[in-house]
Amino acid sequence: MSAYWVARSKVIEPEAYKRYTDQVPGIIQHYGGVVLARGGRFKILEGTDKYHRFIVIQFPTLADGEACFNSEAYQSAAAHRRDGAGEVELILVEGGDATT
């Protein structure tokens, strides 16, 4: 069953944040991930407007999404944004039957 990274992001230092975003697509692809939404227009329907970038990435399985996040390559790339370049909230959720 597919699983999804759902992220909300606030870029603080664009140049440093770009060092992160330049590396991530290849890492995600390595784990079978497909970017469904990244950036683009959005509307906050409920909740804080603290974040201004939204990302949805589909992985083949929950295990693939978790392996990608825990990989040395991703953690190394994420260090660029974790050093004050941005704030991110990231969840991993398994897709399911829409009727349950």
Sequence and secondary structure as in RCSB ss.txt:
>XXXX:A:sequence
MSAYWVARSKVIEPEAYKRYTDQVPGIIQHYGGVVLARGGRFKILEGTDKYHRFIVIQFPTLADGEACFNSEAYQ
SAAAHRRDGAGEVELILVEGGDATT
>XXXX:A:secstr
  EEEEEEEEESSHHHHHHHHHHHHHHHHHTT EEEEESS     SS     EEEEEEESSHHHHHHHHHSHHHH
HHHHHHHTTTEEEEEEEEE   TT 
